[in-house]
Amino acid sequence: MNLEEKVVSHDAIYDGAIINVERQTVELPNGETAYREIVHHSGAVAVMAITSENKLILVRQWRSPIGRTTLEIPAGKLDSRDGDDPEHAAIRELNEEIRLHPNHLERLVGFYSSVGFSDEYMTLYLATDLQPVKSELPRDKGENLNIRAYSLEELKTMVADGEIEDAKTVMAVWRFEMMALKK
């Protein structure tokens, strides 16, 4: 069965600093018409920064869309400073958020964060052999972070108890657990 929808037209709704939004008119495989609101995003990176003590570094920060703080792995969007290089963005985000530089950085996986309405593609990295940065980059305006490293057991409890609900961070905790099982 053919599932492809054909875009008949699109109208820009919003052009912002982080996202662009458009409304598409699509022709469905059966010939009917439907509408889609699409959020376009430049892409993002997330980093599992693991300390020499085998702990995962998380940042606690305020997230306006949900009206509360979250615990997350360091992450951020690709921007003009990165030249479309997600590895550069990962290193930059580690500097900005946790003030560490990885001597080892490994791409683990890429994924779409919410395919129902957005084209945001995120790349997850593993960062180890962490060293303090020589020169700190400025944090994003209004970015206030509490930084702490957690053991795998602490993280598993925090996910189970609902203290960690951010999808990329839950994925990172599961990946951290898989890495521990392979040892």
C-alpha positions as CSV (number, residue, x, y, z in Angstrom):
1,M,0.0,0.0,0.0
2,N,1.3,3.4,-1.0
3,L,1.5,5.7,2.1
4,E,3.2,8.7,0.6
5,E,1.5,12.1,0.9
6,K,2.2,14.7,-1.8
7,V,2.6,18.3,-0.7
8,V,0.2,20.4,-2.8
9,S,1.1,23.8,-1.1
10,H,2.7,25.2,2.0
11,D,2.3,28.5,3.8
12,A,4.8,29.9,6.2
13,I,3.2,30.5,9.6
14,Y,6.2,31.5,11.8
15,D,9.9,32.2,11.2
16,G,11.8,32.2,14.5
17,A,15.3,31.9,15.9
18,I,14.9,28.2,16.9
19,I,12.1,26.9,14.7
20,N,10.1,27.7,11.6
21,V,6.5,26.6,11.2
22,E,4.5,25.9,8.0
23,R,1.1,24.6,7.2
24,Q,1.1,22.1,4.4
25,T,-1.8,21.1,2.2
26,V,-1.2,17.4,1.2
27,E,-2.9,15.0,-1.1
28,L,-3.4,11.6,0.6
29,P,-2.8,8.3,-1.2
30,N,-6.6,8.0,-1.7
31,G,-6.8,11.4,-3.4
32,E,-8.3,13.3,-0.4
33,T,-6.8,16.5,0.9
34,A,-5.5,17.0,4.5
35,Y,-3.4,19.6,6.4
36,R,-0.2,19.3,8.3
37,E,1.5,21.8,10.6
38,I,5.2,21.2,10.4
39,V,7.9,22.5,12.8
40,H,11.2,22.8,11.0
41,H,14.3,22.7,13.2
42,S,18.0,23.1,12.4
43,G,19.0,19.9,14.1
44,A,20.5,19.2,17.5
45,V,23.0,17.3,19.5
46,A,22.9,15.6,22.9
47,V,25.9,14.2,24.8
48,M,26.4,11.4,27.2
49,A,29.3,12.9,29.2
50,I,30.7,10.1,31.4
51,T,33.2,11.0,34.1
52,S,36.3,9.0,35.1
53,E,34.2,7.8,38.1
54,N,31.8,6.3,35.6
55,K,29.0,8.8,36.3
56,L,26.8,10.5,33.7
57,I,26.7,14.3,33.9
58,L,23.2,15.9,33.9
59,V,22.1,19.5,33.9
60,R,19.0,20.7,35.7
61,Q,17.4,23.7,34.0
62,W,14.1,25.5,33.7
63,R,12.0,24.5,30.7
64,S,9.3,27.0,29.9
65,P,7.2,24.8,27.6
66,I,6.5,22.5,30.6
67,G,6.7,25.1,33.3
68,R,9.3,23.4,35.5
69,T,12.9,22.2,35.7
70,T,14.1,19.0,34.1
71,L,17.2,16.9,34.4
72,E,18.9,16.4,31.0
73,I,22.1,15.4,29.4
74,P,23.9,18.4,27.8
75,A,22.3,19.2,24.5
76,G,21.7,22.0,22.1
77,K,20.8,23.0,18.5
78,L,23.2,23.2,15.6
79,D,23.8,26.8,14.6
80,S,26.0,28.9,12.3
81,R,29.0,28.5,14.6
82,D,29.0,24.7,13.8
83,G,29.1,24.8,10.0
84,D,26.6,21.9,9.8
85,D,29.0,19.8,11.8
86,P,27.2,18.0,14.7
87,E,30.5,16.9,16.3
88,H,31.6,20.6,16.5
89,A,28.2,21.4,18.1
90,A,28.6,18.6,20.7
91,I,32.0,19.9,21.7
92,R,30.7,23.4,21.9
93,E,27.7,22.4,24.0
94,L,29.9,20.6,26.4
95,N,32.0,23.7,26.8
96,E,29.0,26.0,27.2
97,E,27.0,23.8,29.6
98,I,29.4,21.8,31.7
99,R,32.8,23.5,31.0
100,L,34.4,20.2,29.9
101,H,36.2,19.1,26.7
102,P,36.1,15.4,25.6
103,N,39.4,13.8,24.5
104,H,37.2,11.0,23.2
105,L,33.9,11.8,21.3
106,E,31.9,9.1,19.6
107,R,28.7,9.3,17.6
108,L,26.3,6.7,19.0
109,V,23.0,7.2,17.1
110,G,20.8,9.8,15.3
111,F,17.1,10.0,15.7
112,Y,14.1,12.2,15.1
113,S,12.8,13.7,18.3
114,S,9.1,14.0,17.5
115,V,8.1,12.9,14.0
116,G,4.4,13.7,14.4
117,F,5.0,17.4,13.9
118,S,8.7,18.2,13.7
119,D,11.7,17.4,11.4
120,E,14.2,17.9,14.3
121,Y,17.1,15.4,13.9
122,M,19.2,14.9,17.0
123,T,22.6,13.2,17.1
124,L,23.6,11.5,20.4
125,Y,27.3,11.4,21.3
126,L,29.4,9.6,23.9
127,A,32.0,11.9,25.5
128,T,34.8,10.5,27.8
129,D,38.2,11.4,29.0
130,L,36.8,14.8,30.0
131,Q,39.1,17.7,30.8
132,P,38.3,21.3,32.0
133,V,38.1,23.7,29.1
134,K,40.9,26.1,28.6
135,S,38.6,28.9,27.4
136,E,34.9,29.1,28.4
137,L,32.3,29.9,25.8
138,P,29.4,32.0,26.9
139,R,26.2,30.2,27.8
140,D,23.0,31.1,26.0
141,K,21.2,34.1,27.4
142,G,19.0,33.1,30.3
143,E,20.6,29.6,30.5
144,N,21.0,28.8,34.2
145,L,22.2,25.3,35.0
146,N,22.8,23.1,38.0
147,I,25.4,20.4,37.0
148,R,25.8,17.1,38.7
149,A,27.1,13.6,37.9
150,Y,25.0,10.5,38.7
151,S,25.8,6.8,39.0
152,L,23.9,4.3,36.8
153,E,21.9,3.1,39.8
154,E,20.9,6.6,40.8
155,L,19.8,7.3,37.2
156,K,17.8,4.1,36.9
157,T,15.9,5.0,40.1
158,M,15.3,8.6,38.8
159,V,13.9,7.3,35.5
160,A,11.6,4.8,37.3
161,D,10.4,7.4,39.8
162,G,9.7,9.9,37.0
163,E,12.4,12.4,38.1
164,I,13.9,12.1,34.6
165,E,11.3,12.4,31.8
166,D,13.2,14.0,29.0
167,A,13.3,11.5,26.1
168,K,16.9,12.0,25.0
169,T,18.1,11.6,28.7
170,V,16.0,8.5,29.2
171,M,17.5,7.1,26.0
172,A,21.0,8.0,27.3
173,V,20.3,6.2,30.7
174,W,19.3,3.1,28.8
175,R,22.4,3.3,26.6
176,F,24.5,3.8,29.7
177,E,22.9,0.6,31.2
178,M,23.6,-1.3,28.0
179,M,27.3,-0.2,28.1
180,A,27.5,-1.5,31.7
181,L,26.0,-4.8,30.8
182,K,28.7,-5.3,28.1
183,K,31.5,-4.9,30.6
